[in-house]
Amino acid sequence: MTGFKALTPRPEEQREQMWLEELGFTPEQIARLRELRDMYPYIEYMDSRKQWNRLRFVKWLYSRGEIPR
């Protein structure tokens, strides 16, 4: 879901940014989260429960530092 991005973030994106910063995320981490969200916009597009479970497992591995960025 790539395309034109507005120069000024939407109000909901600004609130989201502030909330994530309050939780301790860096601007780089927030940008990466947005990239990932754009790659998987809707759960309905997942091919199967097996694929969804694999993605959850990969996320878990990444969170533990087992998978480099």
CHARMM internal coordinates of N, CA and C (Angstrom, degrees):
IC EDIT
DIST 1 N 1 CA 1.4299
DIST 1 CA 1 C 1.5160
ANGL 1 N 1 CA 1 C 110.21
DIST 1 C 2 N 1.2799
ANGL 1 CA 1 C 2 N 115.45
DIHE 1 N 1 CA 1 C 2 N 56.52
DIST 2 N 2 CA 1.4527
ANGL 1 C 2 N 2 CA 119.29
DIHE 1 CA 1 C 2 N 2 CA 179.03
DIST 2 CA 2 C 1.5052
ANGL 2 N 2 CA 2 C 108.83
DIHE 1 C 2 N 2 CA 2 C -93.78
DIST 2 C 3 N 1.2872
ANGL 2 CA 2 C 3 N 116.33
DIHE 2 N 2 CA 2 C 3 N 156.96
DIST 3 N 3 CA 1.4465
ANGL 2 C 3 N 3 CA 120.07
DIHE 2 CA 2 C 3 N 3 CA -179.71
DIST 3 CA 3 C 1.5065
ANGL 3 N 3 CA 3 C 109.44
DIHE 2 C 3 N 3 CA 3 C 168.47
DIST 3 C 4 N 1.3064
ANGL 3 CA 3 C 4 N 115.55
DIHE 3 N 3 CA 3 C 4 N -163.88
DIST 4 N 4 CA 1.4511
ANGL 3 C 4 N 4 CA 122.04
DIHE 3 CA 3 C 4 N 4 CA -178.57
DIST 4 CA 4 C 1.5171
ANGL 4 N 4 CA 4 C 110.59
DIHE 3 C 4 N 4 CA 4 C -65.38
DIST 4 C 5 N 1.2914
ANGL 4 CA 4 C 5 N 116.38
DIHE 4 N 4 CA 4 C 5 N 130.70
DIST 5 N 5 CA 1.4586
ANGL 4 C 5 N 5 CA 122.34
DIHE 4 CA 4 C 5 N 5 CA 176.73
DIST 5 CA 5 C 1.5183
ANGL 5 N 5 CA 5 C 108.56
DIHE 4 C 5 N 5 CA 5 C -111.30
DIST 5 C 6 N 1.3121
ANGL 5 CA 5 C 6 N 117.12
DIHE 5 N 5 CA 5 C 6 N 133.24
DIST 6 N 6 CA 1.4551
ANGL 5 C 6 N 6 CA 121.50
DIHE 5 CA 5 C 6 N 6 CA 178.96
DIST 6 CA 6 C 1.5284
ANGL 6 N 6 CA 6 C 110.15
DIHE 5 C 6 N 6 CA 6 C -65.51
DIST 6 C 7 N 1.3149
ANGL 6 CA 6 C 7 N 115.53
DIHE 6 N 6 CA 6 C 7 N 152.62
DIST 7 N 7 CA 1.4584
ANGL 6 C 7 N 7 CA 119.64
DIHE 6 CA 6 C 7 N 7 CA 179.01
DIST 7 CA 7 C 1.5231
ANGL 7 N 7 CA 7 C 111.61
DIHE 6 C 7 N 7 CA 7 C -72.72
DIST 7 C 8 N 1.3234
ANGL 7 CA 7 C 8 N 116.96
DIHE 7 N 7 CA 7 C 8 N -32.37
DIST 8 N 8 CA 1.4595
ANGL 7 C 8 N 8 CA 121.74
DIHE 7 CA 7 C 8 N 8 CA 179.19
DIST 8 CA 8 C 1.5229
ANGL 8 N 8 CA 8 C 108.81
DIHE 7 C 8 N 8 CA 8 C -107.38
DIST 8 C 9 N 1.3323
ANGL 8 CA 8 C 9 N 118.00
DIHE 8 N 8 CA 8 C 9 N 125.18
DIST 9 N 9 CA 1.4649
ANGL 8 C 9 N 9 CA 119.56
DIHE 8 CA 8 C 9 N 9 CA 179.62
DIST 9 CA 9 C 1.5253
ANGL 9 N 9 CA 9 C 111.31
DIHE 8 C 9 N 9 CA 9 C -63.45
DIST 9 C 10 N 1.3102
ANGL 9 CA 9 C 10 N 115.02
DIHE 9 N 9 CA 9 C 10 N 149.97
DIST 10 N 10 CA 1.4659
ANGL 9 C 10 N 10 CA 120.66
DIHE 9 CA 9 C 10 N 10 CA 175.94
DIST 10 CA 10 C 1.5162
ANGL 10 N 10 CA 10 C 109.02
DIHE 9 C 10 N 10 CA 10 C -65.65
DIST 10 C 11 N 1.3477
ANGL 10 CA 10 C 11 N 116.67
DIHE 10 N 10 CA 10 C 11 N 156.68
DIST 11 N 11 CA 1.4835
ANGL 10 C 11 N 11 CA 119.33
DIHE 10 CA 10 C 11 N 11 CA 179.54
DIST 11 CA 11 C 1.5246
ANGL 11 N 11 CA 11 C 113.23
DIHE 10 C 11 N 11 CA 11 C -55.27
DIST 11 C 12 N 1.3451
ANGL 11 CA 11 C 12 N 117.30
DIHE 11 N 11 CA 11 C 12 N -39.96
DIST 12 N 12 CA 1.4732
ANGL 11 C 12 N 12 CA 118.37
DIHE 11 CA 11 C 12 N 12 CA 179.92
DIST 12 CA 12 C 1.5246
ANGL 12 N 12 CA 12 C 111.14
DIHE 11 C 12 N 12 CA 12 C -67.61
DIST 12 C 13 N 1.3360
ANGL 12 CA 12 C 13 N 117.37
DIHE 12 N 12 CA 12 C 13 N -32.09
DIST 13 N 13 CA 1.4578
ANGL 12 C 13 N 13 CA 119.93
DIHE 12 CA 12 C 13 N 13 CA 177.06
DIST 13 CA 13 C 1.5284
ANGL 13 N 13 CA 13 C 110.71
DIHE 12 C 13 N 13 CA 13 C -71.55
DIST 13 C 14 N 1.3251
ANGL 13 CA 13 C 14 N 117.34
DIHE 13 N 13 CA 13 C 14 N -34.43
DIST 14 N 14 CA 1.4609
ANGL 13 C 14 N 14 CA 120.63
DIHE 13 CA 13 C 14 N 14 CA 176.97
DIST 14 CA 14 C 1.5323
ANGL 14 N 14 CA 14 C 109.90
DIHE 13 C 14 N 14 CA 14 C -65.80
DIST 14 C 15 N 1.3402
ANGL 14 CA 14 C 15 N 116.99
DIHE 14 N 14 CA 14 C 15 N -42.77
DIST 15 N 15 CA 1.4637
ANGL 14 C 15 N 15 CA 120.27
DIHE 14 CA 14 C 15 N 15 CA 177.67
DIST 15 CA 15 C 1.5229
ANGL 15 N 15 CA 15 C 110.68
DIHE 14 C 15 N 15 CA 15 C -63.48
DIST 15 C 16 N 1.3347
ANGL 15 CA 15 C 16 N 115.16
DIHE 15 N 15 CA 15 C 16 N -42.23
DIST 16 N 16 CA 1.4654
ANGL 15 C 16 N 16 CA 120.25
DIHE 15 CA 15 C 16 N 16 CA 178.35
DIST 16 CA 16 C 1.5299
ANGL 16 N 16 CA 16 C 110.38
DIHE 15 C 16 N 16 CA 16 C -60.85
DIST 16 C 17 N 1.3265
ANGL 16 CA 16 C 17 N 116.74
DIHE 16 N 16 CA 16 C 17 N -44.57
DIST 17 N 17 CA 1.4671
ANGL 16 C 17 N 17 CA 121.94
DIHE 16 CA 16 C 17 N 17 CA 179.24
DIST 17 CA 17 C 1.5277
ANGL 17 N 17 CA 17 C 110.50
DIHE 16 C 17 N 17 CA 17 C -59.27
DIST 17 C 18 N 1.3311
ANGL 17 CA 17 C 18 N 116.48
DIHE 17 N 17 CA 17 C 18 N -48.41
DIST 18 N 18 CA 1.4688
ANGL 17 C 18 N 18 CA 120.46
DIHE 17 CA 17 C 18 N 18 CA -179.06
DIST 18 CA 18 C 1.5201
ANGL 18 N 18 CA 18 C 110.82
DIHE 17 C 18 N 18 CA 18 C -61.94
DIST 18 C 19 N 1.3278
ANGL 18 CA 18 C 19 N 116.87
DIHE 18 N 18 CA 18 C 19 N -41.52
DIST 19 N 19 CA 1.4624
ANGL 18 C 19 N 19 CA 121.34
DIHE 18 CA 18 C 19 N 19 CA -179.14
DIST 19 CA 19 C 1.5268
ANGL 19 N 19 CA 19 C 110.26
DIHE 18 C 19 N 19 CA 19 C -63.64
DIST 19 C 20 N 1.3411
ANGL 19 CA 19 C 20 N 116.38
DIHE 19 N 19 CA 19 C 20 N -45.82
DIST 20 N 20 CA 1.4615
ANGL 19 C 20 N 20 CA 119.55
DIHE 19 CA 19 C 20 N 20 CA 179.78
DIST 20 CA 20 C 1.5243
ANGL 20 N 20 CA 20 C 111.72
DIHE 19 C 20 N 20 CA 20 C -65.16
DIST 20 C 21 N 1.3355
ANGL 20 CA 20 C 21 N 116.84
DIHE 20 N 20 CA 20 C 21 N -37.41
DIST 21 N 21 CA 1.4647
ANGL 20 C 21 N 21 CA 119.93
DIHE 20 CA 20 C 21 N 21 CA 176.61
DIST 21 CA 21 C 1.5244
ANGL 21 N 21 CA 21 C 110.88
DIHE 20 C 21 N 21 CA 21 C -64.49
DIST 21 C 22 N 1.3300
ANGL 21 CA 21 C 22 N 116.86
DIHE 21 N 21 CA 21 C 22 N -39.08
DIST 22 N 22 CA 1.4705
ANGL 21 C 22 N 22 CA 120.28
DIHE 21 CA 21 C 22 N 22 CA 177.30
DIST 22 CA 22 C 1.5190
ANGL 22 N 22 CA 22 C 111.27
DIHE 21 C 22 N 22 CA 22 C -63.48
DIST 22 C 23 N 1.3399
ANGL 22 CA 22 C 23 N 116.09
DIHE 22 N 22 CA 22 C 23 N -30.92
DIST 23 N 23 CA 1.4573
ANGL 22 C 23 N 23 CA 120.30
DIHE 22 CA 22 C 23 N 23 CA 177.96
DIST 23 CA 23 C 1.5234
ANGL 23 N 23 CA 23 C 112.75
DIHE 22 C 23 N 23 CA 23 C -77.68
DIST 23 C 24 N 1.3446
ANGL 23 CA 23 C 24 N 116.70
DIHE 23 N 23 CA 23 C 24 N -8.88
DIST 24 N 24 CA 1.4559
ANGL 23 C 24 N 24 CA 120.16
DIHE 23 CA 23 C 24 N 24 CA 176.20
DIST 24 CA 24 C 1.5183
ANGL 24 N 24 CA 24 C 115.42
DIHE 23 C 24 N 24 CA 24 C 105.50
DIST 24 C 25 N 1.3419
ANGL 24 CA 24 C 25 N 118.24
DIHE 24 N 24 CA 24 C 25 N 6.53
DIST 25 N 25 CA 1.4570
ANGL 24 C 25 N 25 CA 120.53
DIHE 24 CA 24 C 25 N 25 CA 178.13
DIST 25 CA 25 C 1.5259
ANGL 25 N 25 CA 25 C 109.99
DIHE 24 C 25 N 25 CA 25 C -75.88
DIST 25 C 26 N 1.3184
ANGL 25 CA 25 C 26 N 116.11
DIHE 25 N 25 CA 25 C 26 N 143.12
DIST 26 N 26 CA 1.4630
ANGL 25 C 26 N 26 CA 121.10
DIHE 25 CA 25 C 26 N 26 CA 175.76
DIST 26 CA 26 C 1.5258
ANGL 26 N 26 CA 26 C 108.43
DIHE 25 C 26 N 26 CA 26 C -83.00
DIST 26 C 27 N 1.3385
ANGL 26 CA 26 C 27 N 117.46
DIHE 26 N 26 CA 26 C 27 N 160.75
DIST 27 N 27 CA 1.4744
ANGL 26 C 27 N 27 CA 119.17
DIHE 26 CA 26 C 27 N 27 CA 176.48
DIST 27 CA 27 C 1.5398
ANGL 27 N 27 CA 27 C 112.60
DIHE 26 C 27 N 27 CA 27 C -57.04
DIST 27 C 28 N 1.3252
ANGL 27 CA 27 C 28 N 117.79
DIHE 27 N 27 CA 27 C 28 N -35.01
DIST 28 N 28 CA 1.4572
ANGL 27 C 28 N 28 CA 121.14
DIHE 27 CA 27 C 28 N 28 CA 178.33
DIST 28 CA 28 C 1.5263
ANGL 28 N 28 CA 28 C 111.09
DIHE 27 C 28 N 28 CA 28 C -66.12
DIST 28 C 29 N 1.3281
ANGL 28 CA 28 C 29 N 116.63
DIHE 28 N 28 CA 28 C 29 N -41.53
DIST 29 N 29 CA 1.4645
ANGL 28 C 29 N 29 CA 120.19
DIHE 28 CA 28 C 29 N 29 CA 178.47
DIST 29 CA 29 C 1.5275
ANGL 29 N 29 CA 29 C 110.81
DIHE 28 C 29 N 29 CA 29 C -66.01
DIST 29 C 30 N 1.3090
ANGL 29 CA 29 C 30 N 116.65
DIHE 29 N 29 CA 29 C 30 N -39.21
DIST 30 N 30 CA 1.4658
ANGL 29 C 30 N 30 CA 120.32
DIHE 29 CA 29 C 30 N 30 CA 179.22
DIST 30 CA 30 C 1.5256
ANGL 30 N 30 CA 30 C 109.89
DIHE 29 C 30 N 30 CA 30 C -64.77
DIST 30 C 31 N 1.3204
ANGL 30 CA 30 C 31 N 116.63
DIHE 30 N 30 CA 30 C 31 N -41.23
DIST 31 N 31 CA 1.4668
ANGL 30 C 31 N 31 CA 120.25
DIHE 30 CA 30 C 31 N 31 CA 178.03
DIST 31 CA 31 C 1.5256
ANGL 31 N 31 CA 31 C 110.44
DIHE 30 C 31 N 31 CA 31 C -62.25
DIST 31 C 32 N 1.3168
ANGL 31 CA 31 C 32 N 116.70
DIHE 31 N 31 CA 31 C 32 N -41.26
DIST 32 N 32 CA 1.4790
ANGL 31 C 32 N 32 CA 120.79
DIHE 31 CA 31 C 32 N 32 CA 179.09
DIST 32 CA 32 C 1.5245
ANGL 32 N 32 CA 32 C 110.58
DIHE 31 C 32 N 32 CA 32 C -65.35
DIST 32 C 33 N 1.3237
ANGL 32 CA 32 C 33 N 117.52
DIHE 32 N 32 CA 32 C 33 N -41.17
DIST 33 N 33 CA 1.4669
ANGL 32 C 33 N 33 CA 120.33
DIHE 32 CA 32 C 33 N 33 CA 177.15
DIST 33 CA 33 C 1.5272
ANGL 33 N 33 CA 33 C 110.76
DIHE 32 C 33 N 33 CA 33 C -60.41
DIST 33 C 34 N 1.3235
ANGL 33 CA 33 C 34 N 116.63
DIHE 33 N 33 CA 33 C 34 N -40.85
DIST 34 N 34 CA 1.4679
ANGL 33 C 34 N 34 CA 120.06
DIHE 33 CA 33 C 34 N 34 CA 178.46
DIST 34 CA 34 C 1.5301
ANGL 34 N 34 CA 34 C 111.14
DIHE 33 C 34 N 34 CA 34 C -65.27
DIST 34 C 35 N 1.3298
ANGL 34 CA 34 C 35 N 116.50
DIHE 34 N 34 CA 34 C 35 N -40.05
DIST 35 N 35 CA 1.4678
ANGL 34 C 35 N 35 CA 119.70
DIHE 34 CA 34 C 35 N 35 CA 176.87
DIST 35 CA 35 C 1.5286
ANGL 35 N 35 CA 35 C 110.51
DIHE 34 C 35 N 35 CA 35 C -59.58
DIST 35 C 36 N 1.3177
ANGL 35 CA 35 C 36 N 115.96
DIHE 35 N 35 CA 35 C 36 N -45.49
DIST 36 N 36 CA 1.4621
ANGL 35 C 36 N 36 CA 119.94
DIHE 35 CA 35 C 36 N 36 CA 179.68
DIST 36 CA 36 C 1.5245
ANGL 36 N 36 CA 36 C 111.35
DIHE 35 C 36 N 36 CA 36 C -64.64
DIST 36 C 37 N 1.3208
ANGL 36 CA 36 C 37 N 116.75
DIHE 36 N 36 CA 36 C 37 N -41.18
DIST 37 N 37 CA 1.4613
ANGL 36 C 37 N 37 CA 120.21
DIHE 36 CA 36 C 37 N 37 CA 178.79
DIST 37 CA 37 C 1.5261
ANGL 37 N 37 CA 37 C 110.23
DIHE 36 C 37 N 37 CA 37 C -61.29
DIST 37 C 38 N 1.3353
ANGL 37 CA 37 C 38 N 116.86
DIHE 37 N 37 CA 37 C 38 N -40.66
DIST 38 N 38 CA 1.4601
ANGL 37 C 38 N 38 CA 120.22
DIHE 37 CA 37 C 38 N 38 CA 179.79
DIST 38 CA 38 C 1.5228
ANGL 38 N 38 CA 38 C 112.17
DIHE 37 C 38 N 38 CA 38 C -66.96
DIST 38 C 39 N 1.3314
ANGL 38 CA 38 C 39 N 116.93
DIHE 38 N 38 CA 38 C 39 N -28.53
DIST 39 N 39 CA 1.4610
ANGL 38 C 39 N 39 CA 120.41
DIHE 38 CA 38 C 39 N 39 CA 178.68
DIST 39 CA 39 C 1.5297
ANGL 39 N 39 CA 39 C 111.77
DIHE 38 C 39 N 39 CA 39 C -71.90
DIST 39 C 40 N 1.3227
ANGL 39 CA 39 C 40 N 117.12
DIHE 39 N 39 CA 39 C 40 N -30.32
DIST 40 N 40 CA 1.4622
ANGL 39 C 40 N 40 CA 122.42
DIHE 39 CA 39 C 40 N 40 CA -177.27
DIST 40 CA 40 C 1.5241
ANGL 40 N 40 CA 40 C 109.29
DIHE 39 C 40 N 40 CA 40 C -129.62
DIST 40 C 41 N 1.3541
ANGL 40 CA 40 C 41 N 116.78
DIHE 40 N 40 CA 40 C 41 N 72.40
DIST 41 N 41 CA 1.4592
ANGL 40 C 41 N 41 CA 118.72
DIHE 40 CA 40 C 41 N 41 CA -173.05
DIST 41 CA 41 C 1.5217
ANGL 41 N 41 CA 41 C 114.95
DIHE 40 C 41 N 41 CA 41 C -69.76
DIST 41 C 42 N 1.3131
ANGL 41 CA 41 C 42 N 117.79
DIHE 41 N 41 CA 41 C 42 N -31.62
DIST 42 N 42 CA 1.4597
ANGL 41 C 42 N 42 CA 119.99
DIHE 41 CA 41 C 42 N 42 CA -175.70
DIST 42 CA 42 C 1.5161
ANGL 42 N 42 CA 42 C 110.22
DIHE 41 C 42 N 42 CA 42 C -136.96
DIST 42 C 43 N 1.3120
ANGL 42 CA 42 C 43 N 115.61
DIHE 42 N 42 CA 42 C 43 N 134.20
DIST 43 N 43 CA 1.4674
ANGL 42 C 43 N 43 CA 120.33
DIHE 42 CA 42 C 43 N 43 CA 179.39
DIST 43 CA 43 C 1.5270
ANGL 43 N 43 CA 43 C 110.97
DIHE 42 C 43 N 43 CA 43 C -63.75
DIST 43 C 44 N 1.3384
ANGL 43 CA 43 C 44 N 117.59
DIHE 43 N 43 CA 43 C 44 N -24.94
DIST 44 N 44 CA 1.4641
ANGL 43 C 44 N 44 CA 120.33
DIHE 43 CA 43 C 44 N 44 CA -179.19
DIST 44 CA 44 C 1.5218
ANGL 44 N 44 CA 44 C 112.06
DIHE 43 C 44 N 44 CA 44 C -62.11
DIST 44 C 45 N 1.3545
ANGL 44 CA 44 C 45 N 116.86
DIHE 44 N 44 CA 44 C 45 N -21.42
DIST 45 N 45 CA 1.4462
ANGL 44 C 45 N 45 CA 119.82
DIHE 44 CA 44 C 45 N 45 CA -178.59
DIST 45 CA 45 C 1.5257
ANGL 45 N 45 CA 45 C 112.92
DIHE 44 C 45 N 45 CA 45 C -82.08
DIST 45 C 46 N 1.2837
ANGL 45 CA 45 C 46 N 117.41
DIHE 45 N 45 CA 45 C 46 N -4.77
DIST 46 N 46 CA 1.4532
ANGL 45 C 46 N 46 CA 119.87
DIHE 45 CA 45 C 46 N 46 CA 178.50
DIST 46 CA 46 C 1.5275
ANGL 46 N 46 CA 46 C 108.27
DIHE 45 C 46 N 46 CA 46 C -70.46
DIST 46 C 47 N 1.3319
ANGL 46 CA 46 C 47 N 116.20
DIHE 46 N 46 CA 46 C 47 N 135.97
DIST 47 N 47 CA 1.4543
ANGL 46 C 47 N 47 CA 120.44
DIHE 46 CA 46 C 47 N 47 CA -175.39
DIST 47 CA 47 C 1.5223
ANGL 47 N 47 CA 47 C 113.08
DIHE 46 C 47 N 47 CA 47 C -68.05
DIST 47 C 48 N 1.3020
ANGL 47 CA 47 C 48 N 116.50
DIHE 47 N 47 CA 47 C 48 N -35.40
DIST 48 N 48 CA 1.4533
ANGL 47 C 48 N 48 CA 118.05
DIHE 47 CA 47 C 48 N 48 CA -175.32
DIST 48 CA 48 C 1.5250
ANGL 48 N 48 CA 48 C 110.51
DIHE 47 C 48 N 48 CA 48 C -162.68
DIST 48 C 49 N 1.3023
ANGL 48 CA 48 C 49 N 114.82
DIHE 48 N 48 CA 48 C 49 N 166.92
DIST 49 N 49 CA 1.4620
ANGL 48 C 49 N 49 CA 120.81
DIHE 48 CA 48 C 49 N 49 CA 175.21
DIST 49 CA 49 C 1.5169
ANGL 49 N 49 CA 49 C 109.78
DIHE 48 C 49 N 49 CA 49 C -63.30
DIST 49 C 50 N 1.3270
ANGL 49 CA 49 C 50 N 117.17
DIHE 49 N 49 CA 49 C 50 N -34.44
DIST 50 N 50 CA 1.4651
ANGL 49 C 50 N 50 CA 120.99
DIHE 49 CA 49 C 50 N 50 CA 179.27
DIST 50 CA 50 C 1.5338
ANGL 50 N 50 CA 50 C 110.18
DIHE 49 C 50 N 50 CA 50 C -61.97
DIST 50 C 51 N 1.3289
ANGL 50 CA 50 C 51 N 117.13
DIHE 50 N 50 CA 50 C 51 N -44.39
DIST 51 N 51 CA 1.4584
ANGL 50 C 51 N 51 CA 120.50
DIHE 50 CA 50 C 51 N 51 CA 179.41
DIST 51 CA 51 C 1.5314
ANGL 51 N 51 CA 51 C 110.40
DIHE 50 C 51 N 51 CA 51 C -64.98
DIST 51 C 52 N 1.3309
ANGL 51 CA 51 C 52 N 117.14
DIHE 51 N 51 CA 51 C 52 N -41.42
DIST 52 N 52 CA 1.4651
ANGL 51 C 52 N 52 CA 121.25
DIHE 51 CA 51 C 52 N 52 CA 178.74
DIST 52 CA 52 C 1.5287
ANGL 52 N 52 CA 52 C 110.38
DIHE 51 C 52 N 52 CA 52 C -60.68
DIST 52 C 53 N 1.3238
ANGL 52 CA 52 C 53 N 117.18
DIHE 52 N 52 CA 52 C 53 N -44.59
DIST 53 N 53 CA 1.4621
ANGL 52 C 53 N 53 CA 120.73
DIHE 52 CA 52 C 53 N 53 CA 178.78
DIST 53 CA 53 C 1.5274
ANGL 53 N 53 CA 53 C 111.22
DIHE 52 C 53 N 53 CA 53 C -64.02
DIST 53 C 54 N 1.3256
ANGL 53 CA 53 C 54 N 117.11
DIHE 53 N 53 CA 53 C 54 N -36.92
DIST 54 N 54 CA 1.4601
ANGL 53 C 54 N 54 CA 119.98
DIHE 53 CA 53 C 54 N 54 CA 177.69
DIST 54 CA 54 C 1.5294
ANGL 54 N 54 CA 54 C 110.41
DIHE 53 C 54 N 54 CA 54 C -64.77
DIST 54 C 55 N 1.3315
ANGL 54 CA 54 C 55 N 116.73
DIHE 54 N 54 CA 54 C 55 N -42.73
DIST 55 N 55 CA 1.4608
ANGL 54 C 55 N 55 CA 119.61
DIHE 54 CA 54 C 55 N 55 CA 177.93
DIST 55 CA 55 C 1.5289
ANGL 55 N 55 CA 55 C 111.47
DIHE 54 C 55 N 55 CA 55 C -62.47
DIST 55 C 56 N 1.3101
ANGL 55 CA 55 C 56 N 117.71
DIHE 55 N 55 CA 55 C 56 N -39.15
DIST 56 N 56 CA 1.4634
ANGL 55 C 56 N 56 CA 121.06
DIHE 55 CA 55 C 56 N 56 CA 176.57
DIST 56 CA 56 C 1.5195
ANGL 56 N 56 CA 56 C 110.70
DIHE 55 C 56 N 56 CA 56 C -62.53
DIST 56 C 57 N 1.3361
ANGL 56 CA 56 C 57 N 116.28
DIHE 56 N 56 CA 56 C 57 N -40.53
DIST 57 N 57 CA 1.4596
ANGL 56 C 57 N 57 CA 120.71
DIHE 56 CA 56 C 57 N 57 CA 179.16
DIST 57 CA 57 C 1.5312
ANGL 57 N 57 CA 57 C 110.67
DIHE 56 C 57 N 57 CA 57 C -65.36
DIST 57 C 58 N 1.3308
ANGL 57 CA 57 C 58 N 116.51
DIHE 57 N 57 CA 57 C 58 N -43.58
DIST 58 N 58 CA 1.4659
ANGL 57 C 58 N 58 CA 120.61
DIHE 57 CA 57 C 58 N 58 CA 178.97
DIST 58 CA 58 C 1.5333
ANGL 58 N 58 CA 58 C 109.67
DIHE 57 C 58 N 58 CA 58 C -62.78
DIST 58 C 59 N 1.3208
ANGL 58 CA 58 C 59 N 116.95
DIHE 58 N 58 CA 58 C 59 N -40.67
DIST 59 N 59 CA 1.4671
ANGL 58 C 59 N 59 CA 120.64
DIHE 58 CA 58 C 59 N 59 CA 177.21
DIST 59 CA 59 C 1.5303
ANGL 59 N 59 CA 59 C 110.23
DIHE 58 C 59 N 59 CA 59 C -60.68
DIST 59 C 60 N 1.3146
ANGL 59 CA 59 C 60 N 116.42
DIHE 59 N 59 CA 59 C 60 N -41.93
DIST 60 N 60 CA 1.4627
ANGL 59 C 60 N 60 CA 121.02
DIHE 59 CA 59 C 60 N 60 CA 178.73
DIST 60 CA 60 C 1.5266
ANGL 60 N 60 CA 60 C 110.66
DIHE 59 C 60 N 60 CA 60 C -63.23
DIST 60 C 61 N 1.3411
ANGL 60 CA 60 C 61 N 116.52
DIHE 60 N 60 CA 60 C 61 N -45.03
DIST 61 N 61 CA 1.4635
ANGL 60 C 61 N 61 CA 120.15
DIHE 60 CA 60 C 61 N 61 CA 177.72
DIST 61 CA 61 C 1.5243
ANGL 61 N 61 CA 61 C 110.68
DIHE 60 C 61 N 61 CA 61 C -60.06
DIST 61 C 62 N 1.3281
ANGL 61 CA 61 C 62 N 116.46
DIHE 61 N 61 CA 61 C 62 N -44.09
DIST 62 N 62 CA 1.4691
ANGL 61 C 62 N 62 CA 120.84
DIHE 61 CA 61 C 62 N 62 CA -179.97
DIST 62 CA 62 C 1.5233
ANGL 62 N 62 CA 62 C 110.68
DIHE 61 C 62 N 62 CA 62 C -61.94
DIST 62 C 63 N 1.3261
ANGL 62 CA 62 C 63 N 116.64
DIHE 62 N 62 CA 62 C 63 N -42.73
DIST 63 N 63 CA 1.4626
ANGL 62 C 63 N 63 CA 120.02
DIHE 62 CA 62 C 63 N 63 CA -178.84
DIST 63 CA 63 C 1.5232
ANGL 63 N 63 CA 63 C 112.14
DIHE 62 C 63 N 63 CA 63 C -63.75
DIST 63 C 64 N 1.3059
ANGL 63 CA 63 C 64 N 117.84
DIHE 63 N 63 CA 63 C 64 N -24.71
DIST 64 N 64 CA 1.4640
ANGL 63 C 64 N 64 CA 122.36
DIHE 63 CA 63 C 64 N 64 CA 178.19
DIST 64 CA 64 C 1.5243
ANGL 64 N 64 CA 64 C 112.55
DIHE 63 C 64 N 64 CA 64 C -90.81
DIST 64 C 65 N 1.3323
ANGL 64 CA 64 C 65 N 116.33
DIHE 64 N 64 CA 64 C 65 N -2.54
DIST 65 N 65 CA 1.4629
ANGL 64 C 65 N 65 CA 119.66
DIHE 64 CA 64 C 65 N 65 CA 179.63
DIST 65 CA 65 C 1.5161
ANGL 65 N 65 CA 65 C 113.81
DIHE 64 C 65 N 65 CA 65 C 83.23
DIST 65 C 66 N 1.3257
ANGL 65 CA 65 C 66 N 117.16
DIHE 65 N 65 CA 65 C 66 N 13.02
DIST 66 N 66 CA 1.4573
ANGL 65 C 66 N 66 CA 120.95
DIHE 65 CA 65 C 66 N 66 CA -178.55
DIST 66 CA 66 C 1.5283
ANGL 66 N 66 CA 66 C 111.89
DIHE 65 C 66 N 66 CA 66 C -78.83
DIST 66 C 67 N 1.3409
ANGL 66 CA 66 C 67 N 116.49
DIHE 66 N 66 CA 66 C 67 N -20.58
DIST 67 N 67 CA 1.4612
ANGL 66 C 67 N 67 CA 121.76
DIHE 66 CA 66 C 67 N 67 CA -179.26
DIST 67 CA 67 C 1.5212
ANGL 67 N 67 CA 67 C 107.15
DIHE 66 C 67 N 67 CA 67 C -120.62
DIST 67 C 68 N 1.3265
ANGL 67 CA 67 C 68 N 117.81
DIHE 67 N 67 CA 67 C 68 N 123.69
DIST 68 N 68 CA 1.4705
ANGL 67 C 68 N 68 CA 118.83
DIHE 67 CA 67 C 68 N 68 CA 177.96
DIST 68 CA 68 C 1.5200
ANGL 68 N 68 CA 68 C 110.73
DIHE 67 C 68 N 68 CA 68 C -72.55
DIST 68 C 69 N 1.3071
ANGL 68 CA 68 C 69 N 116.14
DIHE 68 N 68 CA 68 C 69 N 158.21
DIST 69 N 69 CA 1.4538
ANGL 68 C 69 N 69 CA 120.85
DIHE 68 CA 68 C 69 N 69 CA -179.07
DIST 69 CA 69 C 1.4741
ANGL 69 N 69 CA 69 C 112.23
DIHE 68 C 69 N 69 CA 69 C -67.84
END
COOR INIT
IC SEED 1 N 1 CA 1 C
IC BUILD
